[in-house]
Amino acid sequence: MKDFFAHQEQARRNTSLLVVLFTCAVILIVLSVYLAVTGGLFFSQMFVSQGEWLARDFWDFERFLWVISLTMMIVASGSLYRTYQLQQGGGAAVAEMLGAQRVPAVTDDPLLRRLQHVVEEMAIAAGLPVPPLYLLSQPGINAFAAGFGHSDAVIAVTSGAIELLNRDELQGVIAHEFSHILNGDTRLKMRLMGLLFGITLISDAGIVMMTARNASGYRVSRERGTHPAIALIGFLIFLVGTVGAVFADMIKRAVSRQREFLADAAAVQFTRNPAGIASALKVIGGYKGGSRVNHSATQQTSHFFFGNAVKSWENKDWWATHPPLAKRIKRLDASFSGHFEVINSASRSASVMHEAISSLAGQISAQPLPQYVNTVMQSVGRPDADALQQSISLLDNIPARLHRFAHDPFTARAVVYGLLLDNDKTVRSIQLNALETSADASVLRELLDIQPTVSALEAELRIPLLELLMPALKSLSRAQYKQFRQCIAALIKADDKLSIFEYMLHRMLIRHLHPAFAKVKPAAVYFDVAAEIADEAGLIVSMLIREGSHEQPDELFAHAMSHVLAWQTGIKPSLKQSDLSVLDQALNKAEKATPEIKRRLVKACVEVVLADGQVRANEFELLRAVCDALACPMPQIGFNMPPG
């Protein structure tokens, strides 16, 4: 089975396939528009006086140039506009386009609280920031994930899904959506949506031509001197645009169908419960509302959803963007007969509500964490049930008050400040003085109140807590975010030192928060040969070795670097104290490497961390900073636990 990095490489190839299919579609549309214009001109001869010819020949190079120029202008402008719009809003733009509402951070609704818990557990198990949650007020059972990357990803769930799916079924659906985020499918779908929007504008251009009005406000007509060919050509172009929409659906189908099977399989691996997602699909099949989403934007976003959001033609599942339900279920449950039991929505929703209320008080014991390098690498981007159980345990160990604070934009800032307060009284005094000058007075009061709880927090809970804070912090206003960054900088600079935890926290916050407040250009792949980043990889590995306790650091370095470069290297480890700003530069360069090179570098780093039989807090926090910079989700791998 492919690992996380292979899926990233596959996503890159799928993007190339998308460009090829899009180019073919545009060429066919240009030719079709030319045929429509030429045919319209020929048919319009009957409306003109004798001797006036609008089209003497079928082929006319000048006419072709006009057609291709105007068509390309419409398609390109539409695609660029929608892509820019999506880049500005990220996954939230798709959710808001469909009328979804942000789930409040603090809610008494047991169904929404259950949903939050499921998403939080999976995010921490996957090593991702908790994505913002949206609720789509639709009776159909559906969900989707959207976003160009981990930082701007969101998850949206329909009200039908949270009301009619039990916890195992909901967990299977959410695991499916997390797979799309981890494997780069959401980025591909965002690009697909942007490109295809331009194609659909062709039919709009035809409508404009058919309904055009002259300067005096009347529709064009022969009596007013405007040629009737315009209306006829407009109608033909409208038909071409309809064909363009068919092309768009074909491209969606070509790109997304197989990814749905892969996401189903990943959800089973994540939850280790094939019955969960299979049962969710069976409920959709037996529910009268199915997975349909009734909204004007559903057609252009149909490829994002867990199930078919658009009602398919009679027995035409082969045309849909998703595989048939029965086929998906059969892959998960070989005993499935193909018969869907009719769902009584009233009794089922009552049962689900009862389960949600009861489960909120339940606790699940943690299982052992994965220990070996290969096991850890297999869990990257493909978290399993052990990781999920561990994340549940970690969440249970976070004090309830901190958990509540993490869900509110106001108090979340106080938690972050508390994590950065120094144990040394002199330094802490400098930090508090800085906050009195820069921070909101009310936030400072909350900080002083919550600080004893934050300072007593176990080291292994700091990263899960940071991940919990992300949705609330993304809700800050621009002014609040600017103030927040200034306060973070002041707290870190107070002692004129930069600890690994401070470095990790700052980098993680900026990487995942900044895209919510400013446009961030995604990193392009510049390095496809490992030797091009050999020095940077050596620095990263050296700094991880320095944080551990290794008897033979030189041999460990040589072994780790042989994984990165695939041969023995003459590079020597740099085990002296290094400025973390140098690490920052190295990570910025390594971020532009191919997924395969990143995989080898991450494996080398994991080997170093596990080499001495213990995982210390500073080691894991540095490892997490490295993996986060490489857009590689790294789940918890356990503190102070010898492998095996």
C-alpha positions as CSV (number, residue, x, y, z in Angstrom):
1,M,0.0,0.0,0.0
2,K,1.2,3.5,-0.8
3,D,2.6,5.6,2.0
4,F,1.9,9.3,2.7
5,F,4.7,10.5,0.4
6,A,3.6,8.2,-2.5
7,H,0.1,9.7,-2.2
8,Q,1.6,13.2,-2.4
9,E,3.5,12.1,-5.5
10,Q,0.3,10.7,-7.0
11,A,-1.5,13.9,-6.2
12,R,1.2,15.8,-8.2
13,R,0.7,13.4,-11.2
14,N,-3.1,13.8,-10.9
15,T,-2.6,17.6,-11.1
16,S,-0.7,17.1,-14.4
17,L,-3.6,14.8,-15.6
18,L,-6.0,17.6,-14.7
19,V,-4.1,20.1,-16.8
20,V,-4.0,17.7,-19.8
21,L,-7.8,17.0,-19.5
22,F,-8.5,20.7,-19.1
23,T,-6.4,21.6,-22.1
24,C,-8.2,18.9,-24.2
25,A,-11.6,20.2,-23.0
26,V,-10.7,23.8,-23.9
27,I,-9.5,22.7,-27.4
28,L,-12.8,20.9,-28.0
29,I,-14.8,23.8,-26.7
30,V,-12.9,26.3,-29.0
31,L,-13.7,24.1,-32.0
32,S,-17.3,23.7,-30.9
33,V,-17.7,27.4,-30.5
34,Y,-16.2,28.0,-34.0
35,L,-18.7,25.5,-35.4
36,A,-21.5,27.2,-33.6
37,V,-20.5,30.7,-34.9
38,T,-20.0,29.5,-38.4
39,G,-23.2,27.4,-38.4
40,G,-25.1,30.3,-37.0
41,L,-23.9,32.6,-39.7
42,F,-24.8,30.1,-42.5
43,F,-28.3,29.5,-41.1
44,S,-28.9,33.2,-40.7
45,Q,-28.6,33.8,-44.5
46,M,-32.3,33.3,-44.8
47,F,-32.8,36.5,-42.7
48,V,-30.7,38.8,-44.8
49,S,-31.4,40.6,-48.1
50,Q,-30.1,39.1,-51.3
51,G,-26.4,39.8,-51.9
52,E,-25.4,40.1,-48.2
53,W,-23.3,37.2,-47.1
54,L,-22.2,36.8,-43.5
55,A,-20.2,33.6,-44.2
56,R,-19.1,32.6,-47.6
57,D,-16.8,29.8,-46.6
58,F,-16.9,27.2,-43.8
59,W,-13.3,27.9,-42.9
60,D,-12.1,31.4,-42.3
61,F,-8.8,31.9,-40.5
62,E,-9.7,35.4,-39.3
63,R,-13.0,34.2,-37.9
64,F,-11.1,31.4,-36.2
65,L,-8.7,33.8,-34.6
66,W,-11.6,35.9,-33.2
67,V,-13.4,32.8,-31.9
68,I,-10.3,31.3,-30.2
69,S,-9.3,34.7,-28.7
70,L,-12.7,35.4,-27.2
71,T,-13.3,31.9,-26.0
72,M,-9.9,31.7,-24.4
73,M,-10.4,35.0,-22.8
74,I,-13.7,33.9,-21.3
75,V,-12.4,30.5,-20.0
76,A,-9.1,32.0,-18.7
77,S,-10.6,34.9,-17.0
78,G,-13.2,32.7,-15.3
79,S,-10.7,30.1,-14.2
80,L,-8.3,32.7,-12.9
81,Y,-11.0,34.6,-11.0
82,R,-12.4,31.5,-9.3
83,T,-8.9,30.2,-8.5
84,Y,-7.9,33.5,-7.0
85,Q,-11.2,33.6,-5.0
86,L,-10.5,30.1,-3.6
87,Q,-6.9,30.9,-2.8
88,Q,-8.0,34.0,-0.8
89,G,-10.6,32.0,1.3
90,G,-9.2,28.5,1.3
91,G,-11.5,25.7,2.3
92,A,-13.7,28.2,4.2
93,A,-14.6,29.7,0.8
94,V,-16.1,26.5,-0.4
95,A,-18.0,26.0,2.8
96,E,-19.4,29.5,2.7
97,M,-20.3,29.1,-1.0
98,L,-22.5,26.2,0.0
99,G,-24.1,28.2,2.8
100,A,-22.4,26.3,5.6
101,Q,-22.1,28.0,9.0
102,R,-19.1,27.8,11.3
103,V,-19.8,25.5,14.2
104,P,-19.5,27.5,17.5
105,A,-16.4,26.7,19.5
106,V,-18.5,26.3,22.7
107,T,-21.9,24.6,22.3
108,D,-24.3,22.7,24.5
109,D,-25.7,20.7,21.5
110,P,-24.6,17.1,22.2
111,L,-24.5,16.2,18.5
112,L,-22.2,19.1,17.7
113,R,-20.0,18.3,20.7
114,R,-19.7,14.7,19.6
115,L,-18.7,15.9,16.1
116,Q,-16.1,18.2,17.6
117,H,-14.7,15.4,19.7
118,V,-14.4,13.0,16.7
119,V,-12.6,15.6,14.6
120,E,-10.3,16.6,17.4
121,E,-9.4,13.0,18.2
122,M,-8.6,12.3,14.5
123,A,-6.6,15.5,14.0
124,I,-4.3,14.8,16.9
125,A,-4.0,11.1,15.9
126,A,-3.0,12.3,12.4
127,G,-0.6,15.0,13.6
128,L,-2.6,17.8,12.1
129,P,-4.0,21.1,13.4
130,V,-7.7,20.7,14.2
131,P,-9.5,22.0,11.1
132,P,-12.4,24.5,11.5
133,L,-15.8,22.8,11.5
134,Y,-18.8,23.9,9.4
135,L,-22.4,22.7,9.6
136,L,-24.4,22.5,6.3
137,S,-28.1,22.7,7.0
138,Q,-29.1,19.9,4.7
139,P,-31.2,16.8,5.4
140,G,-29.0,14.6,3.2
141,I,-26.2,12.6,4.8
142,N,-23.0,14.0,3.5
143,A,-19.7,15.7,4.4
144,F,-16.7,17.2,2.7
145,A,-13.1,18.5,3.3
146,A,-11.8,21.4,1.4
147,G,-8.6,23.5,1.3
148,F,-5.3,23.9,-0.5
149,G,-3.3,22.4,2.4
150,H,-3.3,21.5,6.0
151,S,-3.4,25.1,7.2
152,D,-6.5,26.3,5.4
153,A,-8.4,23.0,5.4
154,V,-11.9,22.8,6.8
155,I,-14.4,20.0,7.3
156,A,-18.1,20.5,6.7
157,V,-20.8,18.0,7.8
158,T,-24.5,18.1,6.9
159,S,-27.1,18.2,9.7
160,G,-28.5,15.0,8.3
161,A,-25.1,13.3,8.9
162,I,-24.8,14.3,12.6
163,E,-28.5,13.5,13.3
164,L,-28.7,10.1,11.6
165,L,-25.2,8.6,11.9
166,N,-24.0,7.0,15.2
167,R,-20.5,7.6,16.5
168,D,-18.8,4.8,14.6
169,E,-20.5,5.8,11.3
170,L,-19.7,9.4,11.8
171,Q,-16.1,8.5,12.7
172,G,-15.8,6.6,9.5
173,V,-17.0,9.5,7.4
174,I,-14.7,12.0,9.1
175,A,-11.8,9.6,8.7
176,H,-12.6,9.4,5.0
177,E,-12.4,13.2,4.8
178,F,-9.1,13.4,6.8
179,S,-7.7,11.0,4.2
180,H,-8.5,13.5,1.5
181,I,-6.6,16.2,3.4
182,L,-3.6,14.0,4.1
183,N,-3.3,12.7,0.6
184,G,-3.5,16.1,-1.1
185,D,-6.9,15.3,-2.7
186,T,-8.4,18.6,-1.4
187,R,-5.7,20.7,-3.1
188,L,-6.4,18.8,-6.4
189,K,-10.2,19.4,-6.0
190,M,-9.7,23.1,-5.3
191,R,-7.6,23.5,-8.5
192,L,-10.2,21.4,-10.4
193,M,-13.0,23.7,-9.2
194,G,-11.1,26.8,-10.2
195,L,-10.2,25.6,-13.7
196,L,-13.6,24.2,-14.6
197,F,-15.4,27.4,-13.6
198,G,-14.1,29.0,-16.8
199,I,-15.5,26.3,-19.0
200,T,-19.0,26.8,-17.5
201,L,-18.9,30.5,-18.4
202,I,-19.3,29.6,-22.1
203,S,-23.0,28.9,-21.6
204,D,-23.4,32.2,-19.8
205,A,-21.9,34.0,-22.7
206,G,-24.5,32.3,-25.0
207,I,-27.3,33.5,-22.7
208,V,-26.0,37.0,-22.8
209,M,-26.0,37.0,-26.6
210,M,-29.5,35.6,-26.7
211,T,-30.9,38.2,-24.3
212,A,-28.7,41.2,-25.3
213,R,-30.2,44.7,-25.4
214,N,-29.2,47.6,-27.4
215,A,-28.3,51.0,-26.0
216,S,-31.9,52.1,-25.8
217,G,-32.7,49.2,-23.5
218,Y,-34.7,47.0,-25.9
219,R,-33.8,43.5,-26.9
220,V,-31.9,43.2,-30.2
221,S,-34.1,42.6,-33.2
222,R,-34.0,42.9,-37.0
223,E,-36.2,45.9,-36.9
224,R,-33.8,47.9,-34.8
225,G,-30.9,47.1,-37.1
226,T,-29.1,44.4,-35.1
227,H,-28.4,41.2,-37.0
228,P,-30.6,38.2,-36.0
229,A,-27.6,35.9,-36.3
230,I,-26.5,37.1,-32.9
231,A,-29.5,35.4,-31.2
232,L,-29.0,32.2,-33.2
233,I,-25.3,32.1,-32.5
234,G,-26.0,32.8,-28.9
235,F,-28.3,29.8,-28.7
236,L,-25.7,27.6,-30.4
237,I,-23.0,28.8,-28.0
238,F,-25.3,28.1,-25.1
239,L,-25.6,24.5,-26.3
240,V,-21.8,24.3,-26.6
241,G,-21.6,25.6,-23.0
242,T,-23.9,22.8,-21.9
243,V,-21.5,20.4,-23.6
244,G,-18.7,22.2,-21.7
245,A,-20.5,21.4,-18.5
246,V,-20.6,17.8,-19.5
247,F,-16.8,17.9,-20.2
248,A,-16.4,19.4,-16.7
249,D,-18.3,16.5,-15.1
250,M,-16.3,14.0,-17.1
251,I,-13.1,15.5,-15.8
252,K,-14.4,15.4,-12.2
253,R,-15.2,11.8,-12.7
254,A,-11.8,10.9,-14.2
255,V,-9.9,12.6,-11.4
256,S,-12.0,11.8,-8.3
257,R,-13.5,8.4,-8.5
258,Q,-10.5,6.3,-7.6
259,R,-9.6,8.7,-4.9
260,E,-12.9,7.9,-3.2
261,F,-12.0,4.2,-3.0
262,L,-8.6,5.1,-1.6
263,A,-10.2,7.3,1.0
264,D,-12.6,4.6,2.1
265,A,-9.7,2.2,2.5
266,A,-7.7,4.8,4.5
267,A,-10.7,5.4,6.8
268,V,-10.8,1.6,7.6
269,Q,-7.1,1.7,8.4
270,F,-7.5,4.8,10.5
271,T,-10.4,3.5,12.6
272,R,-9.7,-0.2,12.2
273,N,-13.5,-0.5,11.9
274,P,-14.7,-1.3,8.4
275,A,-18.2,-1.7,9.7
276,G,-18.3,2.1,10.6
277,I,-17.9,3.6,7.2
278,A,-19.7,0.7,5.5
279,S,-22.7,1.2,7.8
280,A,-22.7,4.9,7.0
281,L,-22.9,4.1,3.3
282,K,-25.7,1.7,4.0
283,V,-27.6,4.3,5.9
284,I,-27.3,6.7,2.9
285,G,-28.6,4.0,0.6
286,G,-31.6,3.3,2.8
287,Y,-32.4,6.9,3.7
288,K,-35.0,8.7,1.4
289,G,-32.9,11.9,1.4
290,G,-29.7,9.9,0.5
291,S,-26.6,12.1,0.3
292,R,-28.2,14.9,-1.8
293,V,-27.4,18.5,-1.1
294,N,-29.9,21.0,-2.5
295,H,-28.0,24.2,-3.2
296,S,-27.2,26.3,-6.3
297,A,-23.4,25.7,-5.8
298,T,-23.7,21.9,-5.4
299,Q,-23.0,21.1,-9.1
300,Q,-19.6,22.8,-9.2
301,T,-18.6,21.4,-5.8
302,S,-20.0,17.9,-6.2
303,H,-16.5,16.3,-6.3
304,F,-15.8,17.5,-2.8
305,F,-18.5,15.5,-1.0
306,F,-18.4,12.1,0.7
307,G,-21.3,10.8,-1.3
308,N,-23.1,11.9,-4.5
309,A,-24.5,15.4,-3.6
310,V,-26.3,15.7,-7.0
311,K,-29.1,13.4,-7.8
312,S,-27.9,11.0,-10.6
313,W,-30.0,10.2,-13.6
314,E,-32.0,7.0,-13.4
315,N,-29.5,4.1,-13.3
316,K,-26.7,6.3,-14.4
317,D,-24.3,5.9,-11.5
318,W,-21.5,5.5,-14.1
319,W,-21.8,9.2,-14.8
320,A,-21.6,10.4,-11.2
321,T,-18.4,11.8,-9.6
322,H,-18.5,9.0,-7.0
323,P,-18.5,5.2,-7.4
324,P,-21.9,3.5,-6.8
325,L,-22.8,3.0,-3.2
326,A,-23.1,-0.7,-3.5
327,K,-19.7,-1.0,-5.1
328,R,-18.1,1.0,-2.3
329,I,-19.8,-1.1,0.4
330,K,-18.9,-4.3,-1.3
331,R,-15.2,-3.4,-1.1
332,L,-15.6,-2.8,2.7
333,D,-18.1,-5.6,3.4
334,A,-17.8,-8.6,1.1
335,S,-21.1,-10.1,2.5
336,F,-23.2,-7.2,1.4
337,S,-26.1,-8.4,-0.7
338,G,-26.8,-5.1,-2.4
339,H,-30.1,-4.6,-0.6
340,F,-30.6,-1.3,1.4
341,E,-32.8,-1.5,4.5
342,V,-35.2,1.4,4.6
343,I,-34.2,3.9,7.3
344,N,-36.8,5.2,9.7
345,S,-35.3,8.7,10.2
346,A,-37.4,9.5,13.3
347,S,-36.5,6.5,15.4
348,R,-32.9,6.6,14.2
349,S,-32.3,10.2,15.0
350,A,-33.7,9.6,18.5
351,S,-31.3,6.6,19.0
352,V,-28.3,8.7,17.7
353,M,-29.2,11.6,20.1
354,H,-29.4,9.2,23.0
355,E,-26.0,7.7,22.1
356,A,-24.4,11.2,21.7
357,I,-25.6,12.3,25.2
358,S,-24.4,9.0,26.8
359,S,-21.0,8.9,25.0
360,L,-20.0,12.4,26.1
361,A,-19.4,11.0,29.6
362,G,-17.5,7.9,28.4
363,Q,-13.8,7.4,28.3
364,I,-11.7,5.0,26.3
365,S,-8.4,3.7,27.6
366,A,-5.3,4.3,25.6
367,Q,-3.4,1.6,23.7
368,P,0.4,1.5,23.3
369,L,2.0,3.8,20.8
370,P,3.9,2.6,17.8
371,Q,7.6,2.1,18.6
372,Y,9.6,1.3,15.5
373,V,10.7,3.5,12.7
374,N,8.8,1.6,10.0
375,T,5.7,1.6,12.1
376,V,6.0,5.3,12.7
377,M,6.6,6.0,9.0
378,Q,3.6,3.9,8.1
379,S,1.4,6.0,10.4
380,V,2.5,9.3,8.7
381,G,-0.6,10.5,6.8
382,R,-2.2,7.1,7.5
383,P,-3.0,7.1,11.2
384,D,-4.5,3.9,12.6
385,A,-6.7,2.9,15.4
386,D,-3.9,2.9,18.0
387,A,-3.1,6.5,17.2
388,L,-6.8,7.4,17.4
389,Q,-7.1,5.7,20.8
390,Q,-3.9,7.5,22.0
391,S,-5.3,10.9,20.9
392,I,-8.5,10.2,22.8
393,S,-6.4,9.5,25.9
394,L,-4.4,12.7,25.4
395,L,-7.5,14.8,25.1
396,D,-8.9,13.2,28.2
397,N,-5.7,14.2,30.1
398,I,-6.0,17.9,29.1
399,P,-7.7,19.7,32.0
400,A,-11.3,20.5,31.3
401,R,-10.8,24.2,31.9
402,L,-8.0,24.4,29.3
403,H,-10.2,22.4,26.9
404,R,-12.9,25.1,27.3
405,F,-10.4,27.9,27.0
406,A,-9.0,26.4,23.7
407,H,-12.4,26.8,22.0
408,D,-12.8,30.5,22.5
409,P,-10.8,33.1,20.4
410,F,-10.6,35.3,23.5
411,T,-9.3,32.8,26.0
412,A,-7.2,30.8,23.5
413,R,-4.8,33.7,23.3
414,A,-4.3,33.5,27.1
415,V,-3.5,29.8,26.8
416,V,-0.8,30.4,24.2
417,Y,0.7,33.2,26.3
418,G,0.7,30.8,29.3
419,L,2.6,28.2,27.4
420,L,5.3,30.8,26.7
421,L,5.7,32.2,30.2
422,D,9.1,31.3,31.6
423,N,9.7,29.4,34.9
424,D,12.4,31.9,35.9
425,K,10.7,34.7,37.9
426,T,12.9,37.5,36.5
427,V,12.2,36.5,32.9
428,R,8.5,36.0,33.6
429,S,8.3,39.4,35.1
430,I,9.8,40.9,31.9
431,Q,7.2,38.9,29.9
432,L,4.3,40.1,32.0
433,N,5.4,43.7,31.7
434,A,5.5,43.3,27.9
435,L,2.0,41.9,27.9
436,E,0.7,44.8,30.1
437,T,1.9,47.1,27.3
438,S,0.9,45.1,24.2
439,A,-1.9,42.6,25.1
440,D,-5.6,43.1,25.7
441,A,-6.1,43.7,29.4
442,S,-8.9,41.2,29.6
443,V,-6.8,38.5,28.0
444,L,-4.0,39.3,30.5
445,R,-6.5,38.8,33.4
446,E,-7.5,35.4,32.0
447,L,-3.8,34.5,31.6
448,L,-3.1,35.2,35.3
449,D,-6.1,33.1,36.2
450,I,-5.2,30.1,34.0
451,Q,-1.4,30.2,34.4
452,P,-1.1,27.6,37.3
453,T,-3.0,25.1,35.2
454,V,-1.0,25.7,32.1
455,S,2.4,25.6,33.9
456,A,1.4,22.2,35.4
457,L,0.6,20.7,32.0
458,E,2.6,17.6,31.1
459,A,5.0,18.1,28.2
460,E,3.3,15.5,25.9
461,L,0.1,17.5,26.1
462,R,1.5,20.8,24.8
463,I,1.3,20.0,21.1
464,P,-2.2,18.5,21.3
465,L,-3.3,21.6,23.1
466,L,-1.8,23.8,20.4
467,E,-3.7,21.8,17.8
468,L,-6.9,22.3,19.7
469,L,-6.3,26.1,19.7
470,M,-6.1,26.5,15.9
471,P,-9.8,26.9,15.0
472,A,-10.4,29.5,17.7
473,L,-7.3,31.5,16.8
474,K,-8.3,31.5,13.1
475,S,-11.5,33.4,14.2
476,L,-9.5,36.4,15.4
477,S,-9.9,39.7,13.6
478,R,-6.9,41.0,11.6
479,A,-6.2,43.6,14.3
480,Q,-6.4,40.9,17.0
481,Y,-4.1,38.6,15.0
482,K,-1.5,41.4,14.5
483,Q,-1.6,42.2,18.2
484,F,-1.4,38.4,19.0
485,R,1.8,38.1,16.9
486,Q,3.4,41.1,18.6
487,C,2.7,39.6,22.0
488,I,4.1,36.2,20.9
489,A,7.3,37.9,19.7
490,A,7.7,39.9,22.9
491,L,7.3,36.8,25.1
492,I,9.9,34.8,23.1
493,K,12.4,37.6,23.0
494,A,12.2,38.3,26.8
495,D,15.2,36.2,27.7
496,D,17.2,36.8,24.5
497,K,17.1,33.0,23.9
498,L,15.0,30.8,21.6
499,S,14.1,27.4,23.0
500,I,13.1,24.5,20.8
501,F,9.5,24.7,22.2
502,E,9.4,28.4,21.5
503,Y,10.7,27.8,18.0
504,M,8.2,25.0,17.4
505,L,5.3,26.9,18.7
506,H,6.1,30.1,16.8
507,R,6.6,28.2,13.5
508,M,3.5,26.1,13.9
509,L,1.3,29.1,14.8
510,I,2.6,31.2,11.9
511,R,2.4,28.4,9.4
512,H,-1.1,27.4,10.2
513,L,-2.6,30.8,11.2
514,H,-1.1,33.2,8.7
515,P,-2.9,31.8,5.7
516,A,-6.2,32.7,7.4
517,F,-5.2,36.4,7.5
518,A,-3.0,36.9,4.4
519,K,-2.4,35.4,1.0
520,V,0.4,32.8,1.2
521,K,1.9,31.4,-2.0
522,P,2.3,27.6,-1.8
523,A,5.8,26.3,-2.0
524,A,6.8,25.0,-5.4
525,V,8.9,21.9,-6.0
526,Y,12.4,23.1,-7.0
527,F,14.6,20.2,-5.8
528,D,14.2,16.7,-7.2
529,V,17.7,15.5,-6.4
530,A,18.5,14.9,-2.7
531,A,22.1,16.1,-3.1
532,E,20.7,19.6,-3.7
533,I,19.6,19.8,-0.1
534,A,22.3,17.6,1.5
535,D,23.8,20.4,3.6
536,E,20.3,21.4,4.9
537,A,19.4,17.8,5.6
538,G,22.7,17.4,7.5
539,L,21.9,20.4,9.7
540,I,18.4,19.2,10.5
541,V,19.6,15.7,11.4
542,S,22.5,17.1,13.5
543,M,20.2,19.3,15.5
544,L,18.0,16.3,16.3
545,I,21.0,14.2,17.3
546,R,22.1,17.0,19.6
547,E,18.8,16.9,21.5
548,G,19.1,13.2,22.3
549,S,21.5,11.1,24.3
550,H,23.5,9.0,21.8
551,E,26.7,7.1,22.5
552,Q,27.9,7.2,18.8
553,P,26.5,10.3,17.3
554,D,28.9,10.2,14.2
555,E,27.8,6.7,13.3
556,L,24.1,7.6,13.8
557,F,24.5,10.7,11.6
558,A,26.2,8.7,8.8
559,H,23.4,6.1,9.0
560,A,20.6,8.7,8.9
561,M,22.1,10.6,6.1
562,S,22.6,7.5,4.0
563,H,18.8,7.2,4.1
564,V,18.4,10.8,2.8
565,L,21.0,10.6,0.0
566,A,20.6,6.8,-0.7
567,W,24.4,6.5,-0.4
568,Q,27.1,7.0,2.1
569,T,28.0,10.6,2.7
570,G,31.1,12.5,3.7
571,I,29.2,15.2,5.4
572,K,30.1,15.6,9.0
573,P,27.5,16.2,11.8
574,S,27.4,19.7,13.3
575,L,26.8,18.9,17.0
576,K,27.7,22.3,18.3
577,Q,25.0,24.7,19.5
578,S,23.4,26.1,16.3
579,D,21.2,29.1,15.9
580,L,17.6,28.0,15.2
581,S,17.4,30.7,12.6
582,V,19.8,28.6,10.5
583,L,17.5,25.7,11.0
584,D,14.7,27.9,9.7
585,Q,16.6,28.6,6.5
586,A,17.3,24.9,6.1
587,L,13.6,24.0,6.5
588,N,12.5,26.6,4.0
589,K,14.7,25.0,1.4
590,A,13.8,21.4,2.3
591,E,10.1,22.4,2.0
592,K,10.7,22.7,-1.8
593,A,11.9,19.1,-2.3
594,T,9.9,16.4,-3.8
595,P,7.7,14.1,-1.7
596,E,10.2,11.2,-2.0
597,I,13.1,13.3,-0.7
598,K,10.9,14.5,2.1
599,R,10.0,10.9,3.0
600,R,13.6,9.9,3.2
601,L,14.5,13.0,5.3
602,V,11.5,12.4,7.7
603,K,12.5,8.7,8.1
604,A,16.1,9.8,9.0
605,C,14.8,12.2,11.6
606,V,12.5,9.5,13.1
607,E,15.4,7.1,13.3
608,V,17.5,9.7,15.2
609,V,14.7,10.4,17.7
610,L,14.1,6.7,18.4
611,A,17.8,5.7,18.3
612,D,18.5,6.0,22.1
613,G,15.3,4.2,23.1
614,Q,13.6,7.3,24.5
615,V,11.5,10.2,23.1
616,R,12.1,13.4,25.0
617,A,9.8,16.3,24.8
618,N,12.4,18.6,23.2
619,E,13.2,15.9,20.6
620,F,9.6,15.4,19.6
621,E,8.9,19.1,19.5
622,L,11.8,19.6,17.2
623,L,10.8,16.7,15.1
624,R,7.2,18.1,14.9
625,A,8.6,21.5,13.8
626,V,10.6,19.8,11.0
627,C,7.7,17.7,9.8
628,D,5.3,20.6,10.0
629,A,7.6,22.6,7.8
630,L,7.7,19.8,5.3
631,A,3.9,19.6,5.3
632,C,4.2,16.1,6.7
633,P,1.7,15.3,9.5
634,M,3.5,13.6,12.4
635,P,1.4,11.9,15.1
636,Q,2.5,11.5,18.7
637,I,5.1,8.7,19.1
638,G,5.3,8.6,22.9
639,F,7.6,10.2,25.5
640,N,10.2,8.3,27.5
641,M,9.1,5.0,26.1
642,P,11.8,2.6,24.9
643,P,11.0,0.9,21.5
644,G,9.9,-2.7,21.6
